[in-house]
Amino acid sequence: MELYNNFKSLFVSVWNKGILGVDIIEILIGILIFFVFLIFRGLISKLIIKRLEGIAKKTTNKFDDTFVKAMQGPARFLPVVIGFFIASYYVTFSEDARELVDTINRTLITIFIFWVMHQIIEPISYILSGLNKILTRELIGWIIKSLKILIFILGVAAVLELWGIKIGPIIAGLGLFGVAVALGAQDLFKNLISGILVLVEKRFKIGDWILVENIIEGIVEKIGFRSTAIRKFDKSLAIIPNFQFAENAVINISETTSWIISWVINLQYDTTVDQLKKVRDEIENYIKTHEDYKVEHGYAVRIDKFSDSSIDLYIRCFTKTDDWDEWLAVKERLAIQIKQIVEKNGASFAFPSQSIYVEKK
């Protein structure tokens, strides 16, 4: 019986004094308040967010869809912030405990604010996409990533400041460390700056067929901070440092609107003047009248020069197609037509040859 009485008195003492000077009843009510807001958090995700998603899907633009999706996390976190704030202010804390609880409340609110700022960046990218004449899609992606990283760093700094951790010395230390890293990572920064120049100058974009002479030719798959991924025509993937695109001439073949055909046709020296004129005129007439060619861009079919083993006929014209396969077909048709014209007029193609004369004594 004495043991029971001792336990009862100890239990009543703990109940009356509470935990850390906080009444047990207040703690239970505070937990209940917080639990109610957790239930409300579930209702937000199941009812309110789904309702907003349904409304957003009915519109034609993607901005509201992205906005609703981006705000799901902060919307579910907000009841936690409010619930902890109300529960903590219902409970009577000591002066030291109250200061700790207030710091926790400020931390939760700070996290919520920076989370909203971080998430709202994504919908803003759809607004920036309307500036595609000024900014490329890849550059917008870089800007969005940079802003997200910046907001995250500022949020961490703000939280550390709330807990009394001074970020000034940390930044100074990182600055010295950054100088040391920069000295050993010059190529990294060179590639980064080169990549930014590529995007700002709109040299190429994802999906373009590019040629960097003596370096690479293929389809651009990804433009990164340090390097660019290019899929070669044998399906192998090449990772090219961005400085290569700044220091070398880049030909964006996808931007070609009129493919050029530039040939030199070699005819034998026994070709007569009349034959030369007929071959020239018939080839010129074919180019001028055929639907494959853009004559408004200019064309030329002229006797060019007397080479060592041939009379050279220069042909230059532009095709209407900008498709590579069709361009090859146009070249093929022109080659067949030229051969038919040359043979029809009794002329022949020349090939490198040498004549040896033996002097008789």
BAVEX-696318 format. One line per field, with one value per residue: x, y, z of N, C-alpha, C in turn; residue number from 1. Coordinates in steps of 0.05 Angstrom, whole numbers, plus 5000, padded with zeros to 4 digits. Each point is the difference from the previous one (the first is absolute). Layout:
N
neast <- [X_...]
nnorth <- [Y_...]
nup <- [Z_...]
caeast <- [X_...]
canorth <- [Y_...]
caup <- [Z_...]
ceast <- [X_...]
cnorth <- [Y_...]
cup <- [Z_...]
resi <- [NUM_...]
//
This chain:
361
neast <- [5017_5022_5007_4975_5000_5024_4991_4977_5015_5018_4980_4987_5024_5005_4976_5004_5025_4990_5006_5024_4984_4994_4976_4995_4979_5017_5019_4982_4991_5025_5005_4977_5007_5025_4988_4983_5021_5010_4977_5001_5025_4990_4982_5021_5015_4980_4993_5014_5023_4986_4986_5021_5009_4976_5000_5025_4991_4980_5022_5005_5007_5026_4998_4973_5003_5020_4985_4978_5014_5011_4976_4999_5027_5003_4979_5013_5020_4984_4982_5023_5006_4976_4997_5026_4995_4975_5010_5022_4983_4988_5024_5001_5020_5023_5014_5017_4981_4988_5024_5004_4975_5005_5024_4988_4983_5020_5012_4978_4995_5026_4999_4977_5009_5024_4984_4983_5021_5010_4975_4997_5026_4991_4978_5019_5011_4974_5003_5023_4986_4984_5024_4989_4991_5000_4986_5020_4988_5024_5002_4975_5007_5022_4985_4981_5019_5011_4976_4994_5024_4996_4974_5009_5021_4983_4983_5020_5009_4975_4997_5024_4992_4977_5017_5007_4999_5021_4988_5006_5009_4977_4987_5013_4995_4975_5003_5015_4981_4981_5016_5003_4974_4995_5021_4987_4980_5022_5005_4993_5013_5021_4995_4997_5020_5015_4990_5004_5023_5002_4989_5016_5020_4987_5024_4989_4981_4987_5011_5018_5004_5022_5018_5019_5011_5008_4975_4976_4983_4976_4982_4994_5008_5021_4992_5023_5005_5011_4982_5002_4977_5016_4977_5022_5005_5021_4985_5026_5004_5004_5017_4992_5024_4987_5025_4996_4976_5016_5018_4978_5002_4976_4996_4979_5003_4988_5016_5011_4995_5024_4998_5026_5001_5025_4999_5021_4990_5014_5004_5000_5025_4992_4987_4982_5004_4989_5015_5021_4994_4995_5022_5014_4989_5003_5023_5006_4989_5013_5022_4999_4993_5018_4980_5022_5002_5014_4989_4982_5011_4996_5011_5016_5001_5026_5012_5012_5013_5025_4993_5015_4977_4989_4977_5002_4977_4997_4988_4982_4985_4975_4996_4975_5007_4992_4990_5016_4982_4982_5018_5005_4974_4999_5021_4988_4977_5013_5013_4977_4987_5021_5000_4973_5003_5020_4987_4978_5017_5005_4998_5023_4997_5016_5023_5012_5017_5019_5011_5011_5016_5006_5021_4996_5021]
nnorth <- [4976_4998_4979_4992_5007_4988_4979_5000_5005_4982_4984_5006_4996_4978_4991_5008_4989_4978_5005_5003_4996_4983_5010_4976_5012_5021_4982_4987_5023_5007_4975_5003_5024_4992_4980_5019_5015_4978_4997_5026_4993_4977_5016_5016_4979_4990_5022_5018_4986_4978_5016_5011_4975_4994_5022_4995_4975_5015_5013_5018_5018_4997_5026_5000_4981_5013_5022_4987_4988_5024_5009_4976_4999_5026_4993_4977_5017_5016_4979_4988_5021_5003_4974_4999_5021_4991_4975_5012_5016_4977_4988_4999_5012_4991_5020_4983_4985_5022_5008_4975_5000_5025_4991_4979_5016_5017_4978_4991_5024_5002_4974_5006_5023_4989_4982_5018_5015_4978_4993_5026_4993_4975_5009_5014_4976_4995_5019_4991_4977_5021_5001_4979_5024_5003_4982_4983_4977_4995_5025_4999_4975_5011_5020_4982_4983_5022_5008_4976_4998_5024_4994_4976_5012_5019_4980_4985_5022_5005_4974_5000_5023_4987_4981_5025_4987_5014_5009_5023_4989_4988_5023_5013_4979_5000_5026_4996_4982_5019_5018_4983_4996_5027_5001_4980_5018_5010_4975_4994_5022_4992_4975_5009_5017_4981_4983_5020_5004_4974_5000_5020_4990_4980_4990_4986_4982_4989_4979_5020_4999_4996_5016_4989_5013_4975_5006_5007_4981_5011_4988_5025_4987_5012_5024_4992_5003_4975_4984_4991_4986_4986_4993_4985_5000_4991_5019_5005_5003_5025_5003_5023_5007_5018_5000_4975_5006_5009_4981_4986_5001_5008_4978_5015_4975_4998_5021_4980_5020_5003_4974_5003_5001_4992_4997_4985_5003_4978_5016_4982_5001_4976_5009_5002_5024_4990_4979_5015_5015_4978_4988_5022_5006_4974_4999_5023_4992_4977_5013_5016_4978_4987_4987_4986_5021_5015_5007_5009_4979_4997_4998_4980_5001_4998_5005_4984_4978_5002_4977_4985_4988_5024_5003_5018_4988_5025_4985_5019_4988_5009_4981_4993_4975_4997_4979_4989_4982_5020_5014_4977_4997_5026_4996_4979_5013_5019_4982_4987_5024_5007_4975_5002_5024_4992_4977_5014_5017_4974_5012_5003_4986_5018_4989_5001_5011_4985_5017_4979_5018_4981_5014_5000_4986]
nup <- [5000_5015_4986_5001_5025_5001_4985_5015_5022_4990_4994_5022_5012_4985_5005_5025_5002_4987_4974_5012_5021_4981_5004_5011_5012_5005_5008_5014_5010_5005_5009_5014_5006_5005_5013_5010_5002_5011_5013_5006_5006_5010_5012_5005_5005_5014_5012_5014_5003_5005_5016_5010_5002_5009_5015_5008_5001_5009_5009_4981_5018_5001_5000_4999_4980_4990_5003_4993_4981_4994_5005_4990_4998_4992_4983_4997_4996_4988_4999_4993_4984_4990_4996_4993_4985_4992_4995_4989_4988_4998_4996_5027_4987_5010_5011_5010_5009_5009_5007_5010_5011_5008_5007_5012_5011_5006_5009_5011_5009_5008_5009_5010_5009_5007_5012_5008_5008_5011_5009_5006_5003_5004_5012_5012_4998_5004_5018_5009_4996_5008_5013_4986_4993_5027_5014_4998_4993_4990_4991_4993_4991_4989_4991_4993_4991_4988_4992_4994_4989_4989_4995_4992_4988_4990_4993_4992_4987_4992_4995_4989_4988_4995_4995_4992_4977_5004_4978_5012_5023_4998_4993_5020_5016_4991_5005_5022_5007_4993_5011_5020_5002_4998_5016_5013_4995_4988_4993_5025_5009_4985_5007_5025_4998_4989_5019_5017_4989_5000_5024_5009_4986_5012_5005_5019_4997_5020_4987_5002_4974_5013_4990_5015_4981_4994_5010_4989_4993_5005_5015_5007_5021_5010_5010_5012_5026_4999_4991_4975_5002_4983_4988_4996_4974_5013_5012_4997_5026_4991_5020_4990_5010_5015_5010_4992_5010_5019_4998_4991_4973_5006_4985_5001_4994_5023_5001_4985_4984_4989_4995_5001_4974_5004_4974_4994_4975_4997_4979_4981_4993_4991_5022_4980_4988_4978_5004_5005_4979_4985_5009_4998_4977_4994_5012_4990_4978_5005_5010_4979_4988_5013_5012_4997_4983_5017_4977_5018_5011_4974_4976_4995_4974_5005_4976_5017_4992_4991_5009_5015_5007_5004_4987_5019_5006_5009_5019_5004_5019_5007_5019_4994_5000_5025_4988_5017_5006_5000_5014_5013_5002_5007_5015_5008_5001_5012_5015_5003_5005_5015_5010_5002_5010_5015_5005_5004_5011_5003_5024_5013_5022_5011_5000_5023_4983_4990_4984_4990_4993_4983_5005_4974_5002]
caeast <- [4983_5018_5011_4979_4998_5024_4997_4978_5009_5019_4985_4986_5020_5008_4977_4996_5023_5002_5026_5014_4983_4976_4978_4995_4975_5006_5015_4981_4983_5017_5003_4974_4997_5018_4989_4978_5012_5010_4977_4993_5020_4990_4977_5010_5011_4979_4977_5006_5020_4988_4980_5015_5011_4978_4995_5023_5001_4980_5011_5018_5029_5013_5010_4985_5005_5027_4999_4986_5017_5023_4991_4990_5016_4996_4973_4998_5017_4988_4986_5020_5011_4979_4993_5020_5000_4977_5004_5021_4991_4980_5015_5015_5028_5018_5012_5020_4986_4985_5019_5006_4976_4997_5021_4989_4978_5013_5013_4979_4989_5021_5001_4976_5003_5020_4990_4982_5016_5014_4981_4987_5018_4992_4979_5010_5013_4981_4998_5025_5000_4990_5022_5018_5015_5023_5013_4996_4988_5022_5009_4979_5004_5022_4992_4982_5017_5017_4982_4993_5023_5004_4980_5006_5023_4991_4983_5018_5013_4980_4995_5024_5000_4980_5012_5023_5024_5008_5009_5022_5026_4997_5002_5028_5015_4993_5012_5028_5000_4993_5024_5018_4987_5000_5027_5003_4977_4996_4986_4971_4988_5001_4978_4975_4996_4996_4973_4981_5002_4987_4971_4992_5003_4982_5015_4985_4982_4996_4988_5014_5022_5022_5026_5024_5020_5022_4993_4977_4976_4978_4976_5002_4980_4999_5020_5004_5016_5028_5003_4976_4998_4993_4997_5011_4983_5002_4984_5016_4996_5024_4998_5020_5002_4987_5019_5004_4981_5007_5026_5000_4976_4978_4981_4974_4989_4971_4990_5003_4975_5005_5025_5015_5014_5023_5016_5016_4998_5024_4995_5025_5010_4991_4973_5000_4987_4971_4992_5001_4977_4976_5000_4996_4973_4980_5002_4989_4972_4988_4999_4982_4972_4991_4988_5017_5021_4993_5016_5001_5024_5023_5011_5022_5011_5019_5026_5016_5029_5013_5017_5022_4990_4972_4987_4983_4974_4991_4971_4993_4971_4989_4976_4977_4996_5019_5002_5026_4995_4989_5022_5015_4984_5002_5027_5000_4986_5017_5023_4990_4993_5024_5012_4984_5005_5028_5001_4983_5014_5024_5024_5008_5013_5029_5012_5029_5016_5025_5010_5030_5011_5027_5014_5015_5026]
canorth <- [5024_5023_5002_5013_5029_5015_5003_5019_5027_5008_5005_5025_5021_5004_5011_5028_5017_4999_4994_5026_5022_5003_4984_4977_5005_5018_4985_4982_5017_5010_4978_4996_5022_4994_4977_5010_5013_4979_4989_5020_4997_4979_5010_5019_4984_4984_5016_5026_4999_4986_5018_5020_4986_4996_5027_5007_4983_5009_5023_4993_5005_4982_5015_4994_4972_4999_5014_4983_4977_5010_5009_4978_4997_5021_5000_4979_5007_5024_4993_4992_5025_5013_4983_5002_5027_5003_4982_5009_5024_4992_4989_5020_4992_5018_5020_4987_4981_5017_5010_4978_4994_5022_4995_4979_5012_5016_4982_4988_5021_5007_4978_5002_5023_4994_4978_5012_5015_4980_4986_5018_5005_4982_5013_5024_4991_5001_5028_5006_4986_5018_5016_4982_5015_5012_4980_4973_4983_4990_5022_5002_4978_5008_5021_4988_4984_5018_5014_4980_4996_5025_5002_4979_5010_5021_4988_4987_5021_5012_4981_5000_5025_4998_4983_5013_4992_5022_4990_5017_4985_4977_5010_5008_4975_4989_5018_4991_4973_5004_5010_4977_4982_5013_4998_4973_4992_5021_4988_4998_5026_5006_4986_5012_5025_4993_4990_5023_5014_4984_5004_5028_5006_4981_4986_4976_4991_4971_4989_5010_4986_5019_4991_5015_4987_4985_4994_4983_5004_4984_5013_5010_4987_5014_5021_5002_5022_4996_4986_4995_4973_4999_4973_4997_4985_4972_4997_5003_5026_5015_5022_5020_5024_5022_5020_4993_5015_5028_5004_4989_5007_4980_5002_4989_4990_5000_5026_5004_5003_4993_4985_5007_4980_5014_4979_5005_4978_4999_4990_4994_5023_4999_5011_5024_5024_4997_4980_5014_5019_4985_4988_5022_5011_4980_4997_5025_5000_4980_5012_5024_4993_4977_5008_4994_5021_5028_5016_5027_5002_5001_4975_5005_4978_5014_4987_5013_5003_4978_4986_4984_4978_5004_5027_4999_5014_5005_5000_5009_5006_4995_4983_5010_4983_5003_4973_4989_4977_5010_5014_4979_4991_5021_4998_4976_5006_5019_4985_4983_5017_5010_4978_4996_5023_4998_4978_5007_5019_4988_5007_4979_5009_4997_4989_5007_4984_5012_4992_4998_5002_4990_5014_4982_5011]
caup <- [5000_5002_4973_4984_5008_4990_4971_4996_5006_4979_4975_5004_5000_4972_4986_5008_4992_4971_4989_4997_5010_4983_5009_4983_4985_4978_4980_4985_4983_4978_4981_4986_4980_4978_4986_4983_4976_4983_4985_4981_4979_4982_4985_4980_4977_4988_4990_4989_4978_4977_4988_4985_4977_4981_4988_4983_4976_4982_4985_4977_5006_5018_5023_5025_5007_5012_5025_5020_5006_5015_5026_5016_5023_5020_5010_5020_5023_5014_5024_5020_5012_5015_5023_5021_5011_5018_5023_5017_5015_5020_5023_5016_5003_5015_4983_4982_4982_4981_4980_4982_4984_4980_4979_4983_4984_4980_4981_4983_4983_4980_4981_4983_4981_4979_4984_4981_4980_4984_4983_4981_4977_4978_4983_4987_4976_4978_4992_4986_4975_4980_4991_4985_4979_5013_5016_4991_5020_5017_5017_5021_5018_5017_5018_5020_5018_5016_5020_5020_5018_5016_5021_5020_5016_5017_5021_5020_5015_5018_5022_5018_5015_5022_5021_5011_4986_4983_4974_4990_4999_4982_4972_4997_4997_4973_4980_4998_4988_4972_4985_4996_4980_4974_4988_4989_4984_4980_4977_5007_4996_4972_4987_5009_4986_4971_4997_5001_4974_4980_5004_4995_4971_4986_4979_4994_5021_5001_4976_4976_4987_4999_4991_5009_4983_5013_5027_5004_4984_5010_5010_5028_5018_5026_5004_5028_5010_4993_4975_4983_4990_4971_4990_4973_4982_5006_5024_5024_5014_5005_5019_4991_5017_4987_4989_4971_4984_5000_4987_4973_4985_5002_4978_5008_4975_5002_4992_4972_4985_4972_4997_4976_4984_4988_4987_4977_4981_4983_4973_4985_4984_4973_4999_4983_5012_4998_5021_5026_5003_5002_5027_5019_4998_5008_5029_5011_4995_5018_5027_5000_4997_5017_5025_5022_5005_5005_4982_5010_5016_4982_4990_4980_4984_4984_4995_5021_4995_4986_5019_4988_4984_4993_5000_5024_5000_5028_5005_5027_5003_5026_4999_5016_5024_5022_5011_4990_4983_4975_4987_4987_4977_4980_4989_4983_4975_4985_4989_4977_4978_4988_4984_4975_4983_4989_4981_4977_4982_4990_5016_5019_5024_5001_5024_5000_4982_4992_4974_5000_4972_4997_4978_4983_4991]
ceast <- [5017_5012_4981_4997_5023_4998_4979_5009_5020_4986_4985_5019_5009_4977_4996_5022_5004_5028_5014_4983_4975_4979_4994_4975_5005_5015_4981_4982_5016_5005_4975_4996_5018_4990_4977_5010_5013_4978_4991_5020_4992_4977_5008_5009_4978_4978_5008_5018_4988_4979_5014_5013_4979_4993_5022_5000_4979_5009_5019_5029_5010_5010_4986_5004_5027_4999_4987_5018_5024_4992_4990_5016_4997_4972_4996_5017_4988_4984_5018_5011_4979_4993_5021_5000_4977_5004_5021_4991_4977_5013_5016_5028_5014_5013_5020_4987_4984_5018_5007_4977_4996_5020_4990_4978_5011_5013_4980_4989_5020_5002_4976_5003_5019_4992_4980_5015_5014_4981_4988_5018_4992_4978_5010_5015_4982_4995_5025_5001_4988_5021_5020_5015_5025_5016_4993_4988_5021_5009_4979_5002_5023_4992_4983_5016_5016_4983_4993_5023_5005_4980_5005_5023_4991_4982_5017_5014_4981_4995_5024_5002_4981_5010_5026_5026_5007_5011_5022_5026_4999_5005_5029_5018_4995_5013_5029_5002_4994_5023_5019_4988_5002_5027_5004_4978_4995_4985_4970_4986_5001_4977_4973_4994_4994_4971_4980_5001_4986_4970_4991_5001_4982_5014_4986_4983_4997_4984_5012_5022_5023_5026_5021_5023_5023_4994_4977_4978_4979_4977_5003_4979_4997_5022_5002_5017_5029_5004_4974_5001_4990_4999_5010_4982_5004_4987_5018_4996_5026_4995_5022_5001_4990_5020_5005_4981_5006_5025_5001_4974_4979_4980_4974_4986_4969_4988_5003_4973_5003_5027_5013_5011_5022_5018_5018_4999_5024_4993_5027_5008_4991_4971_5001_4986_4970_4989_5001_4976_4974_4997_4994_4971_4979_5000_4988_4970_4986_4997_4980_4971_4990_4991_5018_5017_4988_5017_5002_5025_5026_5009_5022_5007_5019_5025_5021_5030_5009_5019_5021_4989_4971_4993_4979_4975_4990_4970_4995_4971_4991_4974_4978_4998_5020_5003_5025_4995_4990_5022_5018_4986_5002_5027_5002_4986_5016_5023_4992_4994_5025_5014_4985_5005_5027_5001_4983_5014_5027_5025_5006_5013_5029_5008_5030_5016_5026_5008_5031_5009_5029_5013_5018_5026_5007]
cnorth <- [5025_5005_5014_5029_5016_5005_5021_5028_5009_5006_5027_5024_5007_5012_5030_5018_4999_4992_5027_5024_5004_4980_4977_5004_5018_4986_4982_5016_5011_4978_4995_5022_4994_4976_5008_5013_4980_4987_5020_5000_4979_5009_5018_4984_4985_5016_5025_4998_4985_5016_5021_4988_4996_5026_5007_4985_5010_5024_4990_5003_4981_5014_4992_4971_4998_5014_4983_4977_5009_5007_4977_4996_5021_5001_4979_5006_5023_4992_4991_5024_5013_4983_5001_5027_5003_4982_5010_5025_4994_4990_5022_4990_5018_5019_4988_4982_5016_5010_4979_4994_5022_4997_4978_5011_5017_4983_4988_5020_5007_4978_5002_5022_4994_4976_5010_5015_4980_4987_5018_5006_4984_5012_5025_4993_5001_5028_5008_4987_5017_5018_4984_5014_5013_4979_4972_4983_4989_5021_5005_4979_5006_5021_4989_4985_5018_5014_4980_4995_5024_5001_4979_5009_5022_4989_4987_5021_5013_4982_4999_5025_4999_4984_5010_4993_5022_4990_5017_4985_4976_5009_5008_4975_4988_5017_4992_4973_5002_5009_4976_4981_5012_4998_4972_4991_5021_4989_4999_5027_5009_4986_5011_5026_4995_4990_5022_5016_4985_5004_5028_5006_4982_4987_4974_4993_4970_4991_5010_4982_5020_4986_5019_4986_4990_4994_4980_5008_4982_5016_5007_4987_5015_5021_5005_5024_4998_4989_4997_4972_5000_4971_4998_4982_4970_4992_5000_5028_5012_5023_5020_5024_5025_5020_4994_5016_5030_5005_4990_5008_4977_5005_4986_4991_5000_5027_5005_5001_4993_4986_5005_4975_5015_4978_5012_4975_5001_4987_4997_5024_4998_5009_5026_5023_4997_4980_5013_5018_4986_4987_5021_5010_4981_4996_5025_5001_4980_5012_5022_4992_4978_5011_4994_5023_5027_5018_5029_5004_5001_4972_5007_4973_5013_4983_5015_5003_4975_4987_4983_4979_5004_5029_4999_5017_5003_5002_5008_5007_4994_4985_5013_4985_5007_4973_4986_4976_5009_5014_4980_4990_5021_4999_4976_5005_5019_4985_4983_5017_5011_4979_4996_5023_4998_4978_5006_5018_4990_5007_4977_5013_4994_4986_5006_4982_5016_4990_5000_5000_4991_5012_4980_5014_4992]
cup <- [5000_4972_4982_5006_4990_4970_4994_5004_4980_4974_5001_4998_4971_4984_5005_4990_4969_4992_4993_5007_4984_5010_4980_4983_4976_4978_4983_4981_4976_4980_4984_4979_4976_4984_4982_4975_4981_4984_4979_4976_4980_4984_4977_4975_4986_4987_4985_4976_4976_4986_4982_4975_4978_4985_4980_4974_4979_4983_4978_5006_5021_5026_5026_5008_5015_5027_5022_5008_5017_5029_5018_5026_5021_5012_5022_5025_5016_5025_5023_5014_5018_5025_5022_5013_5021_5025_5019_5017_5019_5025_5013_5005_5019_4980_4980_4980_4978_4978_4980_4981_4979_4977_4981_4981_4978_4978_4981_4980_4978_4979_4981_4979_4978_4983_4978_4978_4981_4980_4979_4976_4976_4982_4986_4974_4976_4991_4984_4973_4977_4988_4983_4977_5012_5015_4989_5022_5019_5019_5022_5021_5020_5020_5023_5020_5019_5022_5022_5019_5017_5022_5021_5019_5019_5023_5022_5017_5020_5024_5019_5017_5024_5024_5010_4987_4979_4974_4988_4999_4981_4971_4995_4995_4973_4978_4996_4987_4971_4983_4994_4979_4972_4986_4987_4982_4978_4976_5005_4995_4971_4985_5008_4985_4970_4996_5002_4974_4978_5001_4994_4971_4983_4977_4992_5024_4999_4975_4974_4991_4997_4991_5010_4986_5016_5029_5002_4980_5010_5010_5029_5017_5026_5001_5030_5008_4991_4972_4985_4990_4971_4991_4971_4983_5002_5026_5026_5011_5007_5019_4994_5019_4985_4987_4970_4982_5000_4985_4971_4986_5002_4977_5008_4974_5000_4991_4970_4986_4971_4998_4973_4986_4985_4988_4978_4982_4981_4973_4985_4983_4971_4996_4983_5015_4999_5021_5028_5005_5004_5028_5021_5000_5009_5030_5013_4997_5019_5028_5001_4999_5019_5027_5024_5010_5006_4982_5009_5017_4983_4992_4980_4986_4979_4996_5018_4992_4984_5020_4986_4981_4991_4997_5022_4996_5028_5002_5029_5000_5028_4997_5017_5026_5022_5014_4988_4981_4972_4984_4985_4974_4977_4987_4981_4973_4982_4987_4976_4976_4986_4983_4974_4980_4987_4979_4975_4980_4991_5014_5020_5025_5000_5026_5000_4983_4993_4972_5000_4971_5000_4976_4984_4991_4972]
resi <- [1_2_3_4_5_6_7_8_9_10_11_12_13_14_15_16_17_18_19_20_21_22_23_24_25_26_27_28_29_30_31_32_33_34_35_36_37_38_39_40_41_42_43_44_45_46_47_48_49_50_51_52_53_54_55_56_57_58_59_60_61_62_63_64_65_66_67_68_69_70_71_72_73_74_75_76_77_78_79_80_81_82_83_84_85_86_87_88_89_90_91_92_93_94_95_96_97_98_99_100_101_102_103_104_105_106_107_108_109_110_111_112_113_114_115_116_117_118_119_120_121_122_123_124_125_126_127_128_129_130_131_132_133_134_135_136_137_138_139_140_141_142_143_144_145_146_147_148_149_150_151_152_153_154_155_156_157_158_159_160_161_162_163_164_165_166_167_168_169_170_171_172_173_174_175_176_177_178_179_180_181_182_183_184_185_186_187_188_189_190_191_192_193_194_195_196_197_198_199_200_201_202_203_204_205_206_207_208_209_210_211_212_213_214_215_216_217_218_219_220_221_222_223_224_225_226_227_228_229_230_231_232_233_234_235_236_237_238_239_240_241_242_243_244_245_246_247_248_249_250_251_252_253_254_255_256_257_258_259_260_261_262_263_264_265_266_267_268_269_270_271_272_273_274_275_276_277_278_279_280_281_282_283_284_285_286_287_288_289_290_291_292_293_294_295_296_297_298_299_300_301_302_303_304_305_306_307_308_309_310_311_312_313_314_315_316_317_318_319_320_321_322_323_324_325_326_327_328_329_330_331_332_333_334_335_336_337_338_339_340_341_342_343_344_345_346_347_348_349_350_351_352_353_354_355_356_357_358_359_360_361]
//
